[in-house]
Amino acid sequence: MDFSRLETSSKIGDGWVYPAAQPLSSGLLEVDAEAGHRLYWEEYGNAAGEPVMFLHGGPGGACAPDMARFFDPARYRVILFDQRGCGKSEPTVASAGPAVALRNNTTADLIGDIVKLRDALGITGKMHVFGGSWGSTLAMAYAIEHPAHCASLVLRGIFLGAAEDLDYLYQGNAATWHEAPYALTAPGAYISYPGEWGELLSVLTVEERRDVMAAYKRIFDMVPATEAERETQLQAAVTWSLWEGVISNMIPESAATGKFGDADFALCFAQIEAHYFANNLFIEPGHLLGSADVLATIPVHIVHGRFDQVCPLTQASRLVAALQGAGAEPATYMVTNAGHSAMERENALALTAIMDGLPTLAG
């Protein structure tokens, strides 16, 4: 049988509108002397252009140069930065451990970091705030606190972080998986990815699967005393990371795990996510949608993949309904034939088209 004509990737590949580029400048900004946090940042595009603050996902996902390719380099001044504890920021979970890197690492701290980065880079007026997944969460949280700073919100893969959203991704049928692994006993991403789901649960005992996130958090909180314990913790982090990485694409790329299979990335990504998820994202339940009246004062552009299994489309639907309840339609609401990742072709092209079509900022 000839399978050569079947699609093997849903990623954008060589379909980008704008070319890869080198940063104009980069640096480390001290944002918390007490805890020792310094943010790594890079600037792309036009140094005199309209500022765009890019907020990466995760939390703990870090930035990569391709994230600057959504934006016309002649028009925009694009700021990428790695949030506390990950990427090239200092210290990281991988280099210093969670006790150090997760100190003073909350949503309020990250919002404060955006303000400090704005000030350090001389961004005094309004800016476009662009974020996907957890980046959409942080973008909304920032905008609620600082609406006067926001010319627009460009959000992809809306993540509201409610208990039902996390259960869909991490709990599913885990409690009964040992009895009937393919039974549809609860909603969840496992329905579309049963093999990958089995890998995620294989790390845990039957009892631990009653609360998957709590069980993984206990592993991540362990201070390894032996090489075997270190290996157990690392394997758990990589397994957690690969689960989200693989299911982020409509066409899973299990053989090309990329950064999600890298040990240092996985340690940061998994442990920071678990830290935030165990603390309700450090956001009061209902705060984001309950502040829709503030968000409604800003043009909100939404791109969400119809087949997103990390952040199902219902999360975007809830945000749109909240904006409508506050008397405002989203400036854009594009449901793409894609999954979760910003690097999926339809998501990437939709985001680029939105940025190309935004009204020019005055001044």
N, C-alpha and C positions, 0 to 999 in steps of 0.2 A: 504494500500500500504506500502511496505517495502522500506524505504529510507536508511536503516542502512549501506548499502555498498557504499554509495556515499562519495566522499572525502569531508571533512568538513574543511580542512586546507591545505594550500600550503606551510606552514612554515617548517623549517628543523626539528623541534622537537628534537628527540633523535638521529638524523642522523649525528651529528657533528663528524668530524674526530678526533678532539682534545678535551680533557675534559675541563670543567670549572676549573678555577684556581683563587687563591688569588693573589693580586698584590705583587710584590717584595718590592715595596716602593711607596710612594705617597707624595704629598705636595701641597703647594700653592706658586706660583711664582708671585711676584709683577712685572708687566709689564708696568704699567702706574701710577706713583705716583700722577700725576696731577688729573686724573679722578678716581683714587682709584681702578683700575682693578687689580685683582689677579686671576691667572689661576690655577684651580685645575687639577693636572695631576696624572696619575698612570703608573707604569712600570710593564710589565709582561714578562714571559719567561726567557731567558738566559741573565743575566746582561752583559755578555761578547759577546753576539751574534750580528748578523747583525741588525742595527737599522731600525725600521719601524716607521714612523710618521703617525698615524691614524688621519684622518680628518673627523669628523662627519658631518652629513647633517643638513638640515634646510634651512637657518641658524637658530640656536637656538635649535637644536635637542638634544644636549648633548650626552655623551657617556654612555655605560653600560658595565659591565664586559664581557658579551658574545661577545663583539666586538673583544676581544683578541683571540677568538677561531678559527679565520681564519688561524692562524699562528702556525707552529711547535714550541712548547716552548723550544725545545732543540737547535733550530737554531737561532731564532729571539729574539731580544730585542724590545718589542712592547711598544710604548708610546701612551697612550690614554690621551686626555685632553679635557676639556670643554671650548669652545670658549667664548669670552666675553659676559657677560649678562645672561648666562644660566647654568644649571646643578649645580655643586658644586663650580663653580667659583664665585667670589665676585666682585661687587654687582650683583644681578640678577634683572631682570625686576620684578619678583614676589615679591622680598623682598624690593627693593628700588624704584621701579617705573621706567618707561621708560626715564624720564628726566635725571635720574642718570645713569642707566645701559646702555643707548644708547649713552651716551657721549663718543666721541672718539671711536666709534664702526663702523668701516668701513673695507673694504677688505684690504686696505693698512695697517691698524692697525693689522689685523689678520695675515697678512704676516710677519709683524714685530714681532709679538708674537711667531711665529714658529721659527724665528731666535733666539730670546731670550731664548726660551725653549731648542733649540739645544745647545746653549752655556752653559746654566745652567746645563744641563745633560751631558756635556762633549762629545757631538757628533761632532767630528771634521772633519770626512771624509764624504763620500757619504752615503746617506740613501735611503731606499725605501719609497716612499710617496704613501699612500693608502687612497683613498677617494671615497665616493659614493654620488650621487645626488649633493647637494650643496658642499659636500666634494670633488667631482670631479672638480667643478668649482674652488674652493680654491686651490686644488692641482695644477691645470694647471696655475692659476695666480701666485702661489708661484714658480713653475718650470720656468716660463718665466723670473722671476726676479732673480732666483738663480739656473740656470741649473747645475752648477758645484756641487751643493749639492745633486743632484738627481741621484741615481743609476737606478731607474725605477719609472714609474708612473703606479699604478694599480688602474684603474678607473671603477666604477660601476654606471649604471644609469646616463649617461652623461646629465648634465644640463648646457646649454649655456646661459639661462636667457634672450634670446631675447624677444621682445614684443610679437611675435607670440607664443612663448613657454608659456608665462604667460597667454596670452589670452586663449590658449587651456585649461589651468588648471582652470582659475578663471572667464572667461567671457562667452565663449560658446554662448548659446542662451538666456543669462540672460535678455537682454533688451526686449525680446518679450515673455519671459516665462509665464507671466501672461495671455497672449492671447492664447498661444499654447505650453504648457509645454513639449510636446513630439515631437515637430516639429524639424526636423534636419536642422535648418537654418544656422548653422555655425559648423565648427569642434570643438570638445571639449570632455573632459573626461565625461561630463554629459551623453553622449550617452550610456555609459556602466553602469552608476550609477545614473539613474534618481531619485530614492528615496532620496539618499544622497545629490544629487544636490538640490532637493527641500528644504532639511533642511538648506543647506548653504544659499539659497536665502530667506528663510522665515524670516531671521533677518532683511532684508532690505525692504524698500518701493519700489514701482514700479519705481519711479524716481531714487532712489539710485542704482537700478540694471543696470542702463546704464553704470556704472563704478564700478564694484563690489569691486575691490581692493581699490580704492579711498574711497569708502563708509566705508569699514571696517577700513581703516586707520584713518578716522575721529573718529570712535568709540574708537579706541585704543589710539588716541591722547587726548581724553577727560580726563580732570582731574575731577574725580567724586566728586560731592559735597554732594550727598545723598546716602543712602544705595541702593536705587532703581537704581541709575546710576552705582554704583559699580557692582550690580548684572547684569545690562545690558551689561556692559563691559566684565565681566567674562563669561557670556553666549555666547557673540560673540566670545571670544577667544577660548572657548571650541568647539564651532561649527566649527570655522575655522580649529582648530587642528584635530577634528574628520574627517572632509572631507578628508584631506590628509592621515590621518592614516588609514582610512578604505579602500580607493582606492589604497593604496600601495601594497595590497596583491591581487594576481590573484583570490583567493577565499576570499572574504571579510569576516572579522570576526566582524560583527557589534555588537555582544553580548559581545565580549571580547575586549574592547577598549584599555586596557592597559594604557600606559603612556599618550596617546593622550587624554584621558578623565580626566586626573588628572589636577586639577585647576592650581597648580603652574607651571607644565610643559606647559600647554596650554597658560598661560599668557606669558611665556618667548618665546615659539615657535612662537605663532601667532604675537606677537608685534615685535619681531626681524625680522621675515620674512617680515612683512609689511614694516618695516623700510628699509630693503635692497631692496625690490621690488620697492618701491616708488622712489628709488635713482639709478635705473638701476644696482643694485648690487655693486654700487661704482666702476664699471668697464667701461671703455670707450667702447661704442658699437663697436663690431667687433674686439676687442682687442685679444680675445682668439684665434679665428681662424686666425686672421691676423698675429699672432705670431707663426703660425704652423712651420715655419722654425726653431724656437728655440725648440719647442716641438719635432720636428723630430730628434733632436740630442740625445734624451733620449728614451730608450725602453718604449713604451707605450702599456699597456695591458688593454683591454676594455672588460667588461662583461655588457651586456644590455639585459633586459627581452623583449622578443618580444611583450608581452602583457602589457607593462608598460604604465599606463595612467597618471602618475605624470610627467614623462619625456619621451614622446613618442620616439620610436626607431629612428625617423628621426634626432634627435639630435646627436645620435652616428654616423649616416650616414654622417652628415655634418662634424663631426670631422674627420672621416676616409677619406673623400674626401679631406679635407684640408691637412691632413698629406700626402696623395698621391700626392697632388699638390706640396708639398714641397720635394717630392722625396723619401718618406719613407712610407712603409707599417706599420701598427701597428704590434708590436711583437706578440700580440694575439688579435683576435677579435672574441669573443664568444657571439652569440645570443642565449639566453636560452629560454626555454618554461616556462617563469615565468613572474611575474609582476615587480614592482619597488623595493620592499624591499630587502635589503641585507640578511634578515633572511628567504627569500623564499628558499626552498630546493635547487633548481637548481642553483640559484645565489650563495648561500653560498658554495656549493660544487665546482663550477667553480672557484670562487675566491681562495678557499683553494688549488685547483690543480695548479693554476697559481703560488701561493706563494711557493708551494712545488717544482715546476719546474724551478724557477729562477736560473740562474747561481750564484754560490757562490761568494760573494764579496771578492776581494783580500784584505789581510791585516786585 
